């Protein structure tokens, strides 16, 4: 049965109900369930947003339709959903193979449902949603951060779960002119096949997605930001250079590094105190043995114009001072059986339950007292993926409220607790560095970095794809460890080459952050608190030899000169959700060659960046988009757009071309 209720087109048959309703201009939110009533909650979406167009609903004998501006949805009498744009082109057609309608050209005896709700004993469903692939040559982008080199995701199989260096942000932008948000935070899987495209949620109550039609990627991205939120305005210190390593072990060591940057007149905006600067996990304070005067340290840093960032882990040691109170109040996530231990690293620990607002408030109040009130304004929310999603579900399942139904919400709620706490404390510009994110994380000041990645050119190539797809997934604040995280000896010439190439590229990332666990590892510096956690080798710009230092000095000065320009990019991201790192097709959708380029991008609308992604090369091919002229930033040479050029490069330079603005 097809009906119209409160501006929705509704289909009901047996236990299932399917809703199609306008949600912003040219867009629908689509939900289906076999529960008695439609589950409440908007997940990544904000409250229903009115359309700029008049919504038209029509119900006939064989189907019902609803039109919202450029997008129309049709539900057939046997429940199949088809969505078209204003040109009558199919954007989405459910993959349904059955004999419910013998006149359907796709009538089949194989009996495959488009919306398959497979009951799980004890409640909930394993949901699979299947769609026809409309075009084998379709290109799909976004979906978050995955450690693979492909920008175009068509043909890929992706896990919908967070891991260290993997962030599931399930918004996709298609070359066919639509955006698709899988509005379900359950652990699952997506396959963008040539024949079938399918999403899975391993435990859920409903199907929930949002789809928008747009003429350009920018229209689609801005529509998505309109229904999920935009980043705040980035604070000025976020646009400069951040110095970090694993790890500064004492207050005096950190101050020595900050003073040296100032002595050399090098730009620096943020310096970072990484993990295990605390007595025990879950105590969220400086260890007084190694950090005896935090207020004096922070005061001196601020006098140098440097903000201090501190790492905050959500792990709570069973022997720490807060464990028993948090256990009593229900602020810790729970295990299915056995000991309540989720991580055994420098202590047996369990994560606090960030999905419980009271738990988030409890942790923030401790952090506020011990860090914020002493002058810390930037927080590194590390270990944001409790990894319950990747262990054996039967024997090592962790519980977070509805368990696997909301598994990907943890980092969102983690950032939300700090964002709201800082707002209440009166801070206007807020940013939190975090390893994972989900759809909507951006509105809580989330800066995502690409996790503990390898120090290799292959890894660097993966991060380029990750950063561009994160921007298209609606997360414009993104960064990566310059040089990679795992290993790399500053005295090794081959690593120095990689470091230079990564540093040059990092200059043109939304946030420029130097970090890594360098070799050789340093000896243990003490016996109490976090001192047993050893540090890596030096990781400052002067640690890599004079030639590398001169290159770093050059690019630090370039980043500093670009600050007004970067400020404008951050304003666009705040106001419209525009990515800071932009694929060529985002800026030049009318140029078909731009849809094929995966190793270049635009930093804003002015600078075309071509990172050097291989060792030992002296030239590389670069495509310059048609319709404008380009100037090599290094040589000043001019180039016409619309052609591929073979450009010479040296270690001192990375190819960057400035667009001639009209």
C-alpha positions as CSV (number, residue, x, y, z in Angstrom):
1,X,0.0,0.0,0.0
2,X,1.3,3.5,-0.9
3,X,0.1,6.5,1.0
4,X,1.0,10.1,1.6
5,X,1.4,11.4,5.2
6,X,2.8,14.6,6.4
7,X,4.8,15.4,3.2
8,X,6.1,11.8,3.1
9,X,5.6,9.1,0.5
10,X,5.1,5.9,2.4
11,X,5.0,2.2,1.3
12,X,3.7,-0.5,3.6
13,X,3.7,-4.3,3.0
14,X,3.6,-7.0,5.7
15,X,6.0,-5.9,8.5
16,X,7.9,-3.4,6.4
17,X,7.4,0.3,6.0
18,X,9.4,2.6,3.7
19,X,9.5,6.4,4.0
20,X,10.6,8.9,1.4
21,X,10.6,12.5,2.6
22,X,12.2,15.8,1.5
23,X,15.3,16.8,3.6
24,X,16.7,20.0,2.2
25,X,16.5,21.1,-1.4
26,X,16.8,18.5,-4.2
27,X,17.3,15.8,-1.6
28,X,15.4,12.9,0.2
29,X,15.9,11.1,3.4
30,X,14.8,7.5,3.0
31,X,14.1,5.1,5.8
32,X,12.8,1.6,6.1
33,X,12.2,-0.8,9.0
34,X,10.4,-3.9,10.0
35,X,9.9,-2.7,13.6
36,X,6.4,-1.7,14.7
37,X,7.3,1.9,14.3
38,X,10.0,3.9,12.7
39,X,13.0,4.3,15.1
40,X,13.6,7.9,16.1
41,X,16.8,9.9,15.9
42,X,18.6,11.7,13.1
43,X,22.2,10.3,13.5
44,X,24.4,12.5,11.2
45,X,21.6,14.6,10.0
46,X,20.4,17.8,11.6
47,X,16.7,18.4,12.0
48,X,14.6,18.2,8.9
49,X,15.4,21.1,6.6
50,X,12.7,22.6,4.4
51,X,13.2,22.6,0.6
52,X,13.4,25.7,-1.5
53,X,11.1,23.9,-4.0
54,X,7.4,22.9,-3.8
55,X,7.2,19.2,-3.0
56,X,4.8,17.3,-5.2
57,X,3.4,13.9,-4.4
58,X,1.3,11.8,-6.7
59,X,-0.2,8.3,-6.1
60,X,-1.6,6.1,-8.9
61,X,-2.7,2.5,-9.3
62,X,0.7,1.1,-10.0
63,X,3.1,3.5,-8.2
64,X,3.6,6.6,-6.1
65,X,6.0,9.4,-6.7
66,X,7.4,12.4,-4.8
67,X,9.4,15.3,-6.4
68,X,11.6,17.8,-4.6
69,X,13.2,20.2,-7.0
70,X,15.8,18.3,-9.1
71,X,15.0,14.9,-7.6
72,X,12.1,12.5,-8.0
73,X,11.5,9.2,-6.2
74,X,9.1,6.5,-7.4
75,X,7.9,3.5,-5.4
76,X,6.2,0.8,-7.5
77,X,3.2,-1.2,-6.3
78,X,5.5,-4.1,-5.3
79,X,7.8,-1.8,-3.3
80,X,10.8,-1.1,-5.6
81,X,12.4,2.3,-5.3
82,X,13.8,4.3,-8.2
83,X,15.3,7.8,-8.0
84,X,15.8,10.1,-11.0
85,X,17.2,13.6,-11.5
86,X,15.5,16.5,-13.4
87,X,16.9,15.1,-16.7
88,X,15.0,11.8,-16.0
89,X,18.3,10.1,-15.6
90,X,18.3,7.2,-13.0
91,X,20.5,8.0,-10.0
92,X,19.4,5.0,-7.9
93,X,17.5,1.9,-8.7
94,X,17.1,-0.8,-6.1
95,X,18.5,-4.2,-7.1
96,X,15.5,-6.5,-6.7
97,X,15.2,-9.9,-8.3
98,X,11.9,-11.6,-7.8
99,X,8.6,-12.4,-9.4
100,X,6.4,-9.9,-7.6
101,X,5.8,-8.2,-10.9
102,X,5.9,-10.4,-13.9
103,X,5.9,-7.4,-16.2
104,X,9.1,-6.0,-14.6
105,X,12.0,-6.3,-17.2
106,X,14.2,-7.5,-14.3
107,X,11.7,-10.2,-13.2
108,X,13.7,-13.2,-11.9
109,X,13.3,-16.4,-10.0
110,X,16.5,-16.0,-8.0
111,X,14.7,-14.1,-5.2
112,X,17.1,-11.4,-4.0
113,X,15.7,-8.5,-2.0
114,X,16.9,-5.0,-2.3
115,X,16.1,-4.3,1.3
116,X,17.1,-7.5,3.1
117,X,16.4,-7.5,6.9
118,X,17.8,-10.7,8.2
119,X,16.7,-11.2,11.8
120,X,19.4,-11.7,14.4
121,X,18.4,-14.0,17.3
122,X,17.7,-11.8,20.3
123,X,16.7,-8.7,18.3
124,X,17.8,-6.4,15.5
125,X,18.6,-7.2,11.9
126,X,21.6,-7.8,9.7
127,X,20.7,-5.3,6.9
128,X,21.8,-5.5,3.3
129,X,20.8,-2.8,0.9
130,X,21.4,-3.5,-2.8
131,X,21.4,-1.1,-5.8
132,X,21.9,-1.5,-9.5
133,X,25.2,-0.1,-10.8
134,X,24.0,2.4,-13.3
135,X,27.2,2.7,-15.2
136,X,30.4,0.6,-15.0
137,X,32.4,3.8,-15.7
138,X,30.8,5.7,-12.8
139,X,33.4,7.3,-10.4
140,X,32.7,7.4,-6.7
141,X,34.6,9.5,-4.2
142,X,34.5,10.2,-0.5
143,X,33.6,7.6,2.2
144,X,36.4,8.7,4.6
145,X,40.0,7.5,5.0
146,X,41.2,4.1,3.9
147,X,44.8,2.9,3.5
148,X,44.8,2.3,-0.2
149,X,46.0,4.4,-3.2
150,X,42.8,4.7,-5.1
151,X,40.9,8.0,-5.3
152,X,38.1,6.6,-7.3
153,X,36.3,4.0,-5.2
154,X,34.3,2.3,-7.9
155,X,35.0,-1.4,-7.7
156,X,36.3,-1.3,-4.1
157,X,35.1,-3.2,-1.0
158,X,35.3,-1.0,2.1
159,X,34.8,-1.8,5.7
160,X,32.4,0.5,7.6
161,X,34.4,0.6,10.8
162,X,37.1,2.6,12.5
163,X,40.6,1.3,12.9
164,X,43.9,3.0,13.6
165,X,44.5,5.0,10.3
166,X,41.0,4.1,9.0
167,X,38.0,6.4,9.4
168,X,34.6,5.5,8.0
169,X,32.7,8.6,7.0
170,X,30.1,7.2,4.7
171,X,29.2,10.0,2.4
172,X,29.9,9.4,-1.4
173,X,30.0,11.8,-4.3
174,X,29.2,10.3,-7.7
175,X,30.3,11.4,-11.2
176,X,26.6,10.7,-12.2
177,X,25.5,13.8,-10.2
178,X,24.4,12.6,-6.8
179,X,25.6,12.4,-3.2
180,X,24.7,9.5,-1.0
181,X,25.0,9.4,2.8
182,X,24.7,6.0,4.5
183,X,23.1,7.5,7.7
184,X,23.7,4.4,9.8
185,X,26.7,4.2,12.3
186,X,26.5,0.4,12.6
187,X,29.6,-1.6,11.9
188,X,29.3,-2.9,8.3
189,X,30.6,-3.0,4.8
190,X,30.1,-1.3,1.4
191,X,30.8,-2.7,-2.1
192,X,30.8,-0.4,-5.1
193,X,30.6,-3.2,-7.7
194,X,30.2,-3.0,-11.4
195,X,27.0,-5.0,-11.2
196,X,25.7,-4.4,-7.7
197,X,26.4,-1.7,-5.2
198,X,25.6,-2.8,-1.6
199,X,25.7,-1.5,1.9
200,X,25.6,-3.7,5.0
201,X,24.9,-3.0,8.7
202,X,25.7,-6.0,10.8
203,X,23.3,-5.0,13.5
204,X,20.6,-2.4,13.1
205,X,16.9,-1.6,13.4
206,X,16.5,0.3,10.1
207,X,17.7,1.4,6.7
208,X,18.5,5.1,6.7
209,X,20.1,7.1,3.9
210,X,20.1,10.6,2.4
211,X,20.5,11.3,-1.3
212,X,20.8,14.6,-3.2
213,X,21.0,15.5,-6.9
214,X,23.4,18.2,-8.0
215,X,24.9,19.6,-11.2
216,X,28.4,19.9,-9.8
217,X,30.4,18.3,-7.0
218,X,30.4,21.7,-5.3
219,X,26.6,21.8,-5.3
220,X,26.5,18.3,-3.8
221,X,29.1,19.0,-1.1
222,X,27.4,22.2,0.0
223,X,24.0,20.5,0.1
224,X,25.6,17.8,2.3
225,X,27.2,20.4,4.6
226,X,23.7,22.0,4.9
227,X,22.2,18.9,6.4
228,X,25.1,17.7,8.6
229,X,26.9,20.9,9.6
230,X,30.2,22.7,8.8
231,X,33.4,23.1,10.7
232,X,33.8,26.0,13.1
233,X,36.1,28.8,11.9
234,X,39.6,27.5,12.4
235,X,41.7,29.4,15.0
236,X,44.6,31.3,13.6
237,X,47.2,29.0,15.3
238,X,45.8,26.0,13.4
239,X,46.9,27.5,10.1
240,X,50.6,27.6,10.9
241,X,53.2,24.9,11.7
242,X,52.8,22.3,14.4
243,X,55.9,20.5,15.9
244,X,55.5,17.1,17.4
245,X,57.4,13.8,18.0
246,X,56.9,10.6,19.9
247,X,57.5,11.9,22.5
248,X,58.8,14.9,24.5
249,X,59.5,13.2,27.9
250,X,59.9,16.2,30.2
251,X,58.9,19.8,30.6
252,X,62.5,21.0,30.1
253,X,63.0,18.9,26.9
254,X,59.8,20.5,25.3
255,X,60.8,24.0,26.3
256,X,64.3,23.5,24.9
257,X,62.8,22.6,21.5
258,X,60.4,25.6,21.5
259,X,63.2,28.0,22.5
260,X,65.3,26.6,19.6
261,X,62.6,27.3,17.1
262,X,62.4,30.8,18.3
263,X,66.2,31.3,18.4
264,X,66.3,30.3,14.7
265,X,63.3,32.6,13.9
266,X,61.4,29.7,12.5
267,X,57.6,29.9,12.4
268,X,55.9,27.6,14.9
269,X,52.3,27.8,16.2
270,X,51.7,24.6,18.2
271,X,53.9,22.2,20.1
272,X,52.6,18.9,21.3
273,X,52.9,16.9,24.5
274,X,52.1,13.3,23.4
275,X,50.9,10.3,25.3
276,X,52.1,9.1,28.7
277,X,52.8,12.5,30.2
278,X,50.4,11.4,32.9
279,X,50.9,9.3,36.0
280,X,48.4,6.6,34.9
281,X,45.9,6.3,32.1
282,X,42.6,7.7,33.2
283,X,44.0,10.4,35.5
284,X,44.2,13.1,32.8
285,X,46.8,15.4,34.4
286,X,50.6,16.1,34.1
287,X,52.9,13.8,36.0
288,X,54.5,16.2,38.5
289,X,57.7,14.2,38.5
290,X,58.5,15.1,34.8
291,X,56.2,18.1,34.3
292,X,56.6,20.0,37.6
293,X,55.3,23.4,36.5
294,X,52.7,23.1,33.8
295,X,51.4,26.7,34.3
296,X,54.9,28.2,34.1
297,X,55.6,26.1,31.0
298,X,52.4,27.1,29.2
299,X,52.9,30.8,30.2
300,X,56.4,30.8,28.6
301,X,55.1,29.1,25.5
302,X,52.3,31.6,25.1
303,X,54.9,34.5,25.5
304,X,56.7,32.9,22.5
305,X,53.4,32.8,20.5
306,X,53.1,29.0,20.8
307,X,50.0,27.0,21.9
308,X,50.5,23.7,23.8
309,X,48.5,20.7,22.6
310,X,48.1,17.7,25.0
311,X,47.2,14.1,24.2
312,X,44.1,12.8,25.9
313,X,43.5,9.1,25.8
314,X,40.1,7.6,26.7
315,X,41.6,4.6,28.3
316,X,41.2,4.1,32.1
317,X,43.7,2.0,34.0
318,X,42.1,-0.4,36.5
319,X,44.5,0.9,39.2
320,X,44.1,4.7,38.5
321,X,42.5,7.1,40.8
322,X,39.3,7.5,38.8
323,X,38.5,3.9,37.9
324,X,36.3,2.9,40.8
325,X,34.1,6.0,40.6
326,X,33.7,5.6,36.9
327,X,32.9,1.9,37.2
328,X,30.3,2.7,39.9
329,X,28.6,5.4,37.8
330,X,28.5,3.3,34.6
331,X,31.0,5.5,32.7
332,X,33.1,2.6,31.3
333,X,32.4,0.4,28.2
334,X,31.6,-3.2,29.0
335,X,32.9,-6.6,27.8
336,X,30.7,-9.5,26.9
337,X,32.5,-11.9,29.3
338,X,35.8,-12.2,31.2
339,X,37.8,-9.3,32.6
340,X,36.9,-5.7,31.7
341,X,40.0,-5.0,29.8
342,X,40.1,-3.6,26.3
343,X,43.7,-2.6,25.9
344,X,46.8,-4.0,27.6
345,X,49.5,-1.3,26.9
346,X,51.4,0.2,29.8
347,X,48.5,-1.0,32.0
348,X,45.3,-3.0,31.8
349,X,42.7,-0.5,30.6
350,X,39.1,0.0,29.4
351,X,37.7,3.0,27.4
352,X,35.3,5.4,28.9
353,X,31.9,5.3,27.3
354,X,31.9,8.5,25.2
355,X,28.3,7.7,24.0
356,X,27.1,8.3,27.6
357,X,26.9,12.2,27.9
358,X,27.4,11.9,31.7
359,X,30.7,10.1,31.1
360,X,31.9,12.6,28.6
361,X,31.0,15.5,31.0
362,X,32.9,13.7,33.8
363,X,36.1,13.4,31.8
364,X,35.8,16.9,30.4
365,X,35.6,18.4,34.0
366,X,38.8,16.6,35.0
367,X,40.5,17.8,31.8
368,X,39.3,21.3,32.3
369,X,40.7,21.5,35.8
370,X,44.1,19.9,35.0
371,X,44.7,21.3,31.5
372,X,42.2,23.9,30.2
373,X,42.3,26.1,33.3
374,X,46.1,26.1,33.2
375,X,46.0,27.5,29.6
376,X,45.8,24.5,27.3
377,X,43.5,25.2,24.4
378,X,44.2,22.4,21.9
379,X,43.4,18.7,22.6
380,X,44.6,15.6,20.8
381,X,41.9,13.0,21.3
382,X,43.9,9.9,20.6
383,X,42.8,6.2,20.6
384,X,39.4,7.3,19.4
385,X,38.7,3.8,18.0
386,X,38.2,1.3,20.8
387,X,38.5,-1.4,18.2
388,X,35.5,-3.4,19.5
389,X,34.5,-3.5,15.9
390,X,37.4,-5.6,14.7
391,X,37.6,-8.2,17.4
392,X,35.7,-11.5,17.4
393,X,32.1,-10.4,18.0
394,X,31.1,-13.5,20.0
395,X,33.9,-13.7,22.5
396,X,35.3,-10.1,22.8
397,X,32.4,-7.9,22.0
398,X,32.4,-4.5,23.7
399,X,29.2,-2.8,24.5
400,X,28.5,0.9,23.7
401,X,24.8,1.5,24.3
402,X,23.3,-0.4,21.4
403,X,26.6,-2.1,20.7
404,X,27.3,-2.7,17.0
405,X,24.3,-0.5,16.0
406,X,26.2,2.6,16.9
407,X,29.8,1.4,16.7
408,X,31.1,4.2,14.5
409,X,29.7,7.0,16.7
410,X,32.4,6.8,19.4
411,X,34.8,9.4,18.0
412,X,31.9,11.7,17.2
413,X,30.7,11.7,20.8
414,X,34.3,11.9,22.1
415,X,34.9,15.1,20.1
416,X,31.4,16.4,21.0
417,X,32.1,16.2,24.8
418,X,35.2,18.3,24.4
419,X,33.7,20.7,21.9
420,X,30.7,21.4,24.2
421,X,32.9,21.7,27.2
422,X,35.1,24.3,25.6
423,X,32.1,26.2,24.3
424,X,30.7,26.4,27.9
425,X,34.1,27.6,29.0
426,X,33.8,30.5,26.6
427,X,36.2,29.4,23.8
428,X,35.0,30.6,20.4
429,X,37.4,28.8,17.9
430,X,37.7,25.1,18.8
431,X,39.6,22.3,17.2
432,X,40.3,18.7,18.4
433,X,42.9,16.5,16.7
434,X,41.4,13.0,16.5
435,X,42.2,9.7,14.7
436,X,38.7,8.8,13.6
437,X,35.5,10.5,12.5
438,X,32.1,9.8,11.2
439,X,29.6,11.8,9.3
440,X,28.8,15.0,11.2
441,X,32.1,15.0,13.2
442,X,33.1,18.2,11.4
443,X,30.7,20.4,13.3
444,X,32.5,19.5,16.6
445,X,35.8,21.0,15.6
446,X,37.2,17.7,14.4
447,X,40.7,17.7,12.8
448,X,41.4,14.2,11.5
449,X,44.9,12.9,11.1
450,X,45.7,9.7,9.2
451,X,46.9,7.7,12.2
452,X,50.0,5.5,12.7
453,X,51.1,5.0,9.1
454,X,54.3,3.7,7.6
455,X,57.2,5.9,6.6
456,X,57.4,5.0,2.9
457,X,56.5,6.5,-0.4
458,X,53.8,3.9,-0.8
459,X,52.2,5.1,2.4
460,X,52.6,8.7,1.4
461,X,50.6,7.9,-1.8
462,X,47.9,6.4,0.2
463,X,47.6,9.5,2.4
464,X,47.0,11.7,-0.7
465,X,44.0,9.6,-1.6
466,X,42.9,9.6,2.0
467,X,43.1,13.3,2.4
468,X,41.2,14.1,-0.8
469,X,38.5,11.6,-0.1
470,X,38.1,12.9,3.5
471,X,37.5,16.4,2.1
472,X,34.8,15.0,-0.2
473,X,33.3,13.1,2.7
474,X,32.7,16.4,4.4
475,X,35.8,16.6,6.7
476,X,37.8,19.6,5.5
477,X,40.2,19.6,8.4
478,X,42.7,16.9,7.8
479,X,46.4,16.2,8.3
480,X,49.0,13.5,8.3
481,X,52.3,12.8,10.1
482,X,54.9,14.4,8.0
483,X,57.4,11.7,7.2
484,X,55.0,9.0,8.3
485,X,54.8,7.6,11.9
486,X,56.5,4.2,12.0
487,X,60.3,4.4,11.9
488,X,62.6,6.4,9.7
489,X,66.1,7.4,10.8
490,X,67.0,11.1,10.5
491,X,70.5,10.1,9.5
492,X,69.4,7.8,6.7
493,X,69.7,9.6,3.3
494,X,66.8,7.6,1.8
495,X,64.6,8.6,4.6
496,X,65.7,12.2,4.4
497,X,64.5,12.2,0.8
498,X,61.1,10.9,1.9
499,X,60.9,13.4,4.7
500,X,61.6,16.3,2.3
501,X,58.9,15.2,-0.1
502,X,56.4,14.8,2.7
503,X,57.4,18.1,4.3
504,X,56.9,19.9,0.9
505,X,53.5,18.3,0.5
506,X,52.5,19.0,4.2
507,X,52.9,22.7,3.4
508,X,49.8,22.4,1.2
509,X,47.7,20.4,3.6
510,X,44.9,21.9,5.7
511,X,47.1,21.6,8.8
512,X,50.9,21.3,8.6
513,X,52.1,18.9,11.4
514,X,55.4,17.2,11.9
515,X,55.2,14.0,13.9
516,X,56.7,10.5,14.0
517,X,58.3,7.7,16.0
518,X,61.9,8.0,14.7
519,X,64.8,5.5,15.0
520,X,66.8,4.7,17.0
521,X,64.5,4.6,20.0
522,X,65.7,6.5,23.1
523,X,66.3,4.8,26.4
524,X,63.9,4.8,29.3
525,X,64.3,8.1,31.2
526,X,62.6,7.2,34.5
527,X,60.8,4.6,36.5
528,X,57.5,6.2,37.5
529,X,54.3,7.1,35.7
530,X,54.6,7.1,31.9
531,X,58.4,7.2,31.9
532,X,58.6,3.5,31.1
533,X,57.2,4.4,27.6
534,X,60.3,5.2,25.6
535,X,60.7,8.0,23.1
536,X,61.8,8.0,19.5
537,X,64.8,9.9,18.1
538,X,64.8,13.6,17.4
539,X,62.3,14.9,14.9
540,X,62.8,18.6,14.5
541,X,63.6,20.3,11.2
542,X,67.3,20.7,12.1
543,X,67.5,16.9,12.9
544,X,67.9,15.9,9.2
545,X,71.1,17.7,8.1
546,X,71.8,21.1,6.6
547,X,70.4,20.5,3.1
548,X,67.1,19.2,4.5
549,X,67.0,22.1,7.0
550,X,67.4,24.7,4.3
551,X,64.5,23.1,2.4
552,X,62.3,23.0,5.5
553,X,63.1,26.6,6.2
554,X,62.0,27.6,2.7
555,X,58.7,25.8,3.0
556,X,58.0,27.1,6.5
557,X,58.4,30.6,5.2
558,X,56.1,29.8,2.2
559,X,53.4,28.4,4.6
560,X,53.7,31.6,6.6
561,X,53.2,33.8,3.5
562,X,50.1,31.9,2.6
563,X,48.4,32.5,5.9
564,X,45.9,35.1,4.6
565,X,45.0,32.8,1.7
566,X,44.6,29.8,4.1
567,X,42.4,32.0,6.3
568,X,40.1,32.5,3.3
569,X,40.0,28.7,2.6
570,X,39.0,28.1,6.2
571,X,36.3,30.7,6.0
572,X,34.9,28.8,2.9
573,X,35.0,25.5,4.8
574,X,33.2,27.1,7.7
575,X,30.5,28.8,5.7
576,X,29.8,26.2,2.9
577,X,31.6,23.0,3.8
578,X,34.1,23.5,0.9
579,X,37.1,21.1,1.0
580,X,40.5,22.8,1.6
581,X,42.2,20.1,-0.5
582,X,40.2,19.8,-3.7
583,X,40.3,17.2,-6.4
584,X,40.8,18.7,-9.9
585,X,37.3,17.7,-10.9
586,X,35.9,19.6,-7.9
587,X,37.2,22.9,-9.3
588,X,37.0,22.0,-13.0
589,X,34.0,19.5,-13.4
590,X,33.5,20.5,-17.0
591,X,37.0,19.2,-17.9
592,X,36.7,15.5,-18.5
593,X,40.4,14.9,-18.0
594,X,40.2,16.2,-14.5
595,X,38.1,13.2,-13.5
596,X,41.0,10.9,-14.4
597,X,43.8,12.6,-12.4
598,X,44.5,11.1,-9.0
599,X,48.0,12.3,-8.1
600,X,47.4,16.1,-8.2
601,X,45.0,18.4,-6.4
602,X,44.1,22.0,-5.8
603,X,44.9,23.7,-2.5
604,X,41.9,26.0,-2.5
605,X,41.0,27.3,-6.0
606,X,44.4,28.9,-6.8
607,X,47.3,26.4,-6.3
608,X,47.7,23.2,-8.2
609,X,49.9,20.8,-6.1
610,X,51.7,17.8,-7.6
611,X,53.4,15.9,-4.7
612,X,56.5,13.9,-5.5
613,X,55.4,10.4,-4.7
614,X,58.4,8.3,-5.8
615,X,62.1,8.2,-4.8
616,X,64.9,9.3,-7.0
617,X,62.9,10.9,-9.8
618,X,64.0,14.1,-11.6
619,X,60.8,14.8,-13.5
620,X,57.1,14.0,-13.5
621,X,54.1,14.5,-15.8
622,X,51.5,17.0,-14.7
623,X,48.1,17.8,-16.2
624,X,47.0,21.5,-16.0
625,X,43.2,21.9,-16.3
626,X,41.8,23.6,-19.3
627,X,40.1,27.0,-19.3
628,X,42.9,29.1,-17.7
629,X,46.6,29.8,-17.7
630,X,49.1,28.5,-15.0
631,X,52.4,29.8,-13.6
632,X,55.1,27.6,-12.1
633,X,55.6,29.1,-8.5
634,X,59.3,28.2,-8.5
635,X,60.5,29.3,-12.0
636,X,57.8,31.8,-12.9
637,X,57.3,30.0,-16.3
638,X,53.8,30.2,-17.8
639,X,51.8,27.3,-19.1
640,X,48.5,26.9,-21.0
641,X,45.8,24.8,-19.5
642,X,44.4,21.7,-21.1
643,X,47.7,19.8,-21.6
644,X,50.1,17.4,-20.0
645,X,53.6,18.7,-19.3
646,X,56.8,16.9,-18.3
647,X,58.2,19.0,-15.5
648,X,61.8,18.9,-14.2
649,X,62.2,18.7,-10.4
650,X,65.0,18.7,-7.9
651,X,65.0,17.8,-4.2
652,X,64.6,21.4,-3.3
653,X,61.3,21.8,-5.2
654,X,57.8,20.3,-5.4
655,X,55.8,21.3,-8.5
656,X,53.2,23.9,-7.6
657,X,51.3,26.0,-10.2
658,X,49.4,29.1,-9.6
659,X,46.2,29.6,-11.5
660,X,45.8,32.9,-13.3
661,X,42.7,34.3,-11.7
662,X,40.2,36.1,-14.0
